[in-house]
Amino acid sequence: MESVTPSEALRVLVIGAGSAGLLMGQIFKKARAGIDVTVFEQDASPTARPRDWDFGVYWAQSRIDECLTSELKALVDTVQTDPSYRRHERSVLPVYNGFTGELIRDLPAPYAIRLRRRAWLDLIRTGLDVRYGKKLQSITTTDESITAVFEDGTVETGALLIGAEGAHSPTRNWLFQSSPEDAAMQDLPISSFVALTRLDRKLALDLRAVHPTYCIALNPSGVFAWFSLHDGTSEDPAEWVFMILLTWPCNDTDGNEDLAKDSDLLLDKVCALAKPLAYPFDAMVRDIPRGTRAWYGKRVNYWPTRPWDGRGGLVTLAGDAAHALTFHRGQGLGNAITDVAELQTHLRAMKAHTRDELAKAIAKYEKEVWQRGYEVVMENRENTLTLHDWDKVSQSMLLVAGLQRQKSQDGGDTKTRG
């Protein structure tokens, strides 16, 4: 690839400092001379939002390694929910009948890892130019450049803008400004509850006896229940933090506005939903302390990927902005990582660090994302619906195909690399 002077370097603007945005920053930073990258985040700081969560990587482990320097790769295990956990080939995610307590199936999850989101983002932010308090206001383009204006008056120009700011992406809205309905999120009649909480010492031990990392319980009433260890760094089980998540079929008579405003009222609601469950699934909800901050989603939503007009490779999308998935198979982070790794493959094939070569790389990237994104969004939409219908739950993709990447997404190779 041709060398360039710093003054000739292409500039990339990444909008959003989540997983997709920061990993994009890392691959452009690895390109070194020839490409400069800046990440812009609307929040005032990395901890501006009180909500944290954890997420799993089930088949994209090796693709993480592609995106990071050797120094950062060596630290990934330190941001696991339990840093002492060691990946192994025979790991599983168990699925139980929440009513009887009987095991339905152990889903193979070879070499799976589970990450604390905030700690993970702290890690992959390392070495990047990340600017906070930058909420995108407008985008304009010329034949050769993209200019982003932020609400604080900042104006930035580059050769490429990547919208990686999540499911409700302003960049996506801009790309579809001539047909706003094509950018809009779509809803499913499923509500959600999530809380991070400490629990009684005995209950904490009993949950981790079911599985040290995570578990799913399905119920004939249509309730999907999940627990995962969020922070197991303490030696005292009473100090362990768990993520408790429930989803259930809903309608417009559920008192949605009140549930969104009052965490204790929401907790009453989910305690009633969890009451028929077997131990410890009933107790993990019932024993959440009053006053615990909880989050309510009136509807689970998604965005089925549509091809967008990136103005000749000046603007593109990644992560949830490009394919907002329902979360019941844990495919979101893996697909965001895949976006970044796929783009890096095309960047490495560039003959020179020029605007035309960059546009060609983006075109190849988008062709793959558009197909994979639509397929995976629709597969996960259907999975979410079937998991909440007991008559169809055995047909759900979660139980039929497990956690692995589907053949339709990669031409047939579903093997996970450790």
Order of alpha helices (4+ residues) and beta strands (2+ residues): beta-alpha-beta-beta-alpha-alpha-beta-beta-beta-alpha-beta-beta-beta-beta-beta-alpha-beta-beta-alpha-beta-beta-beta-alpha-alpha-alpha-beta-beta-beta-alpha-alpha-alpha-alpha
